[in-house]
Amino acid sequence: MRLGNIIEITDHLILPFGTAKKFDLQKITLAAVAANGIYLRADIPCVYINVAEKKPHRLLDFFSVFGRGRDSSPKGDDVTAMLNFIHQTITQHMPTETTTPYEAAFLNHYFEFVKDHPFIKEPFGRYNALLPIPQMQLYVHDVLDFGRWSFEPNNNFRVDFGFWTGTKLIAVEMDGNNPEGYAGDVRRDRLLRRADVDVVHILNTEIDKHGRDLMVPLLPHSITFDWTEAPVPERPPR
């Protein structure tokens, strides 16, 4: 769809994450156009999602999202070592100046949950777990912005962790008990839900009290159980 000099390409998402900043979006640029497609160059951490494929982003897809860099990933079939490597790499992409201990604790509990999942008997089956994307950025349109007629979204929100289930984005947020900023949270959640993003809130005190035990009660089945029914991968991430 085209409106003036803006071209909308649906069913394709490019979402900055990690240490990428709001105004870094301009670092995603058009590299080439060809008869077989459009080529973009991204100089910031970002995840690409082809919505039409309905394919979840799993731990198996880790390298396609985070790249290899100076690849020191474990070799062989040691699943625990690979999960630890993925966990460590995701942690390294979390901005040190803004990451809270509760975000780090949630990530720890998530990987422990995956390692010890009671429904997984084949070790490689753990690579089907959804891949947590830290500090995912989402751009959405405010329907109450009556003075600005455009389909170009102008609101940027960062969520602590984002998951792509294959059909839906799920945002997981760690929250304090202080009601300060409540109005801003309501507006953010309303805009995200209108953009078909599910938002899950976990209180810092709940992380302290329940640890890994909060995964099943608070996270949707698409994160905790649905992936356990997928065919077991034949190989580790690569």
C-alpha positions as MATLAB code, in Angstrom:
seq = 'MRLGNIIEITDHLILPFGTAKKFDLQKITLAAVAANGIYLRADIPCVYINVAEKKPHRLLDFFSVFGRGRDSSPKGDDVTAMLNFIHQTITQHMPTETTTPYEAAFLNHYFEFVKDHPFIKEPFGRYNALLPIPQMQLYVHDVLDFGRWSFEPNNNFRVDFGFWTGTKLIAVEMDGNNPEGYAGDVRRDRLLRRADVDVVHILNTEIDKHGRDLMVPLLPHSITFDWTEAPVPERPPR';
ca = [
       0.000    0.000    0.000;
       1.224    3.493   -0.781;
       0.240    6.807    0.793;
       2.122    9.778   -0.644;
       5.816    8.977   -0.398;
       5.299    6.254    2.255;
       5.131    2.616    1.137;
       3.602    0.112    3.549;
       4.813   -3.494    3.259;
       2.562   -5.776    5.268;
       3.320   -9.219    6.738;
       6.980   -8.336    7.309;
       8.290   -7.063   10.649;
      11.730   -5.666   11.450;
      11.979   -5.022   15.182;
      15.070   -3.460   16.797;
      16.108   -4.957   20.111;
      18.801   -5.048   22.768;
      21.162   -2.090   22.764;
      19.458   -0.457   19.747;
      18.048    2.985   20.556;
      14.841    4.633   19.402;
      16.448    6.824   16.760;
      18.614    3.960   15.473;
      15.714    2.964   13.249;
      17.325    5.069   10.520;
      20.207    2.583   10.536;
      17.928    0.103    8.769;
      18.310    1.207    5.154;
      17.360    0.118    1.676;
      20.334   -1.716    0.154;
      18.907   -2.818   -3.183;
      15.748   -3.553   -5.133;
      15.550   -6.453   -7.554;
      13.095   -8.517   -9.537;
      13.078  -11.122   -6.775;
      12.696   -8.873   -3.758;
      13.786   -5.919   -1.643;
      17.088   -5.974    0.231;
      17.628   -4.051    3.469;
      20.796   -3.439    5.443;
      20.567   -3.332    9.250;
      23.438   -1.859   11.275;
      21.660   -2.428   14.596;
      20.418   -5.557   16.377;
      17.005   -6.391   14.918;
      14.793   -9.401   14.377;
      13.061  -10.070   11.067;
       9.658  -11.789   11.086;
       7.782  -12.988    8.022;
       4.277  -13.009    9.467;
       2.810  -14.957    6.541;
       5.071  -17.940    7.244;
       3.490  -18.399   10.698;
       6.803  -19.764   11.916;
       7.741  -19.144   15.567;
      11.184  -17.869   16.517;
      12.710  -20.678   18.536;
      16.024  -21.216   20.285;
      16.855  -23.238   17.174;
      16.804  -19.935   15.237;
      19.195  -18.222   17.627;
      22.025  -17.534   15.158;
      19.696  -16.137   12.497;
      18.628  -13.443   14.982;
      21.769  -12.761   17.014;
      24.377  -13.582   14.384;
      27.674  -15.267   15.058;
      30.113  -12.428   15.651;
      33.190  -13.962   17.220;
      31.591  -17.375   17.308;
      32.633  -19.243   20.451;
      29.513  -21.393   20.552;
      29.848  -24.943   21.914;
      30.549  -27.643   19.405;
      28.931  -31.046   19.436;
      25.667  -32.147   20.998;
      25.949  -30.733   24.535;
      22.486  -29.174   24.870;
      23.096  -27.657   28.298;
      26.274  -25.945   27.091;
      24.446  -24.536   24.055;
      21.539  -23.289   26.175;
      24.029  -21.600   28.525;
      25.726  -19.978   25.536;
      22.417  -18.682   24.167;
      21.474  -17.379   27.618;
      24.829  -15.610   27.992;
      24.626  -14.033   24.525;
      21.106  -12.718   25.132;
      22.315  -11.239   28.423;
      25.146   -9.459   26.596;
      22.558   -7.769   24.366;
      20.680   -6.326   27.338;
      21.669   -2.660   27.945;
      23.688   -2.575   31.156;
      22.500    0.924   32.091;
      18.796    0.057   32.061;
      18.557   -3.681   32.720;
      17.177   -4.456   36.165;
      18.082   -7.450   38.340;
      14.517   -8.686   37.840;
      14.882   -8.826   34.075;
      18.084  -10.821   34.497;
      16.347  -13.086   37.031;
      13.422  -13.706   34.674;
      15.824  -14.753   31.913;
      17.621  -17.094   34.343;
      14.344  -18.683   35.406;
      13.199  -19.032   31.796;
      16.281  -20.996   30.763;
      16.123  -23.162   33.875;
      12.489  -23.877   33.010;
      13.478  -24.912   29.481;
      16.316  -27.129   30.722;
      14.088  -28.966   33.196;
      10.810  -28.993   31.241;
       8.955  -32.142   32.307;
       7.403  -32.756   28.874;
      10.720  -32.925   27.014;
      12.401  -36.317   26.864;
      14.701  -35.810   23.865;
      17.417  -33.214   24.683;
      17.254  -31.549   21.234;
      13.548  -30.927   21.845;
      14.536  -28.055   24.145;
      15.657  -26.057   21.095;
      11.979  -25.730   20.149;
      11.404  -23.347   23.081;
      10.593  -19.800   22.026;
      13.503  -17.389   21.731;
      13.306  -14.427   24.154;
      14.222  -11.145   22.448;
      15.499   -8.605   25.032;
      14.387   -4.976   24.950;
      12.335   -5.456   21.815;
      11.134   -2.187   20.264;
       7.625   -1.867   18.886;
       6.307    1.062   16.852;
       2.541    1.547   17.001;
      -0.033    4.126   15.946;
      -2.105    6.070   18.492;
      -5.730    6.011   17.348;
      -6.438    9.040   19.554;
      -3.960   11.174   17.621;
      -6.776   12.793   15.633;
      -4.638   15.628   14.313;
      -2.210   13.327   12.528;
      -3.719   11.434    9.587;
      -1.184    8.806    8.664;
      -0.716    5.062    8.886;
       2.926    5.616    9.844;
       3.279    4.598   13.527;
       4.861    7.277   15.686;
       4.901    5.697   19.154;
       7.946    3.674   20.191;
       7.773    1.280   23.131;
      10.436   -1.011   24.521;
       9.359   -4.219   26.214;
      11.587   -6.227   28.536;
      11.256   -9.392   26.448;
       9.408  -10.162   23.242;
       8.410  -13.590   21.902;
       7.093  -14.447   18.434;
       4.791  -17.475   18.571;
       4.272  -17.783   14.831;
       0.941  -15.974   14.981;
       1.368  -13.338   17.680;
       3.876  -11.113   19.430;
       3.919  -11.487   23.203;
       5.553   -8.841   25.385;
       6.669   -9.762   28.909;
       7.220   -6.877   31.304;
       8.744   -6.819   34.785;
       7.030   -4.242   37.025;
       7.528   -2.729   40.450;
       4.711   -2.329   42.958;
       4.870    1.470   42.866;
       1.832    2.869   41.000;
       3.845    5.809   39.668;
       3.588    5.904   35.880;
       0.395    3.846   35.848;
      -1.307    6.083   33.277;
       1.616    5.686   30.892;
       1.497    1.906   31.310;
      -2.222    1.831   30.544;
      -1.726    3.843   27.347;
       1.202    1.660   26.237;
      -0.696   -1.578   26.859;
      -3.774   -0.264   25.060;
      -1.770    0.667   21.960;
       0.159   -2.607   21.969;
      -2.989   -4.700   22.316;
      -4.608   -2.732   19.498;
      -1.565   -3.700   17.403;
      -2.351   -7.344   18.316;
       0.490   -7.640   20.835;
      -0.308   -9.562   24.017;
       1.231   -8.021   27.142;
       2.101  -10.081   30.232;
       3.037   -8.269   33.441;
       5.108   -9.892   36.176;
       5.727   -8.065   39.444;
       9.259   -7.862   40.808;
       7.954   -9.190   44.130;
       6.508  -12.222   42.325;
       9.912  -12.979   40.832;
      11.468  -12.751   44.292;
       8.808  -14.943   45.866;
       8.128  -17.588   43.226;
      11.174  -17.702   40.953;
      10.867  -20.317   38.229;
       7.493  -21.474   39.585;
       5.786  -18.397   38.104;
       6.430  -19.476   34.511;
       3.427  -21.773   34.073;
       0.836  -19.712   35.999;
       1.689  -16.355   34.412;
       2.989  -17.030   30.894;
       0.670  -18.179   28.079;
       0.721  -21.784   26.855;
       2.330  -20.634   23.614;
       5.481  -19.906   25.638;
       5.332  -22.672   28.234;
       3.849  -25.735   26.511;
       2.810  -25.435   22.855;
       6.365  -25.800   21.584;
       6.798  -29.149   23.337;
       4.583  -30.749   20.656;
       6.823  -29.690   17.751;
       8.986  -32.300   15.997;
      12.363  -32.778   17.666;
      15.105  -30.917   15.736;
      17.725  -33.087   14.098;
      20.561  -30.700   14.927;
      21.599  -27.922   17.330;
      21.283  -24.246   16.328;
      23.784  -23.313   13.638;
];
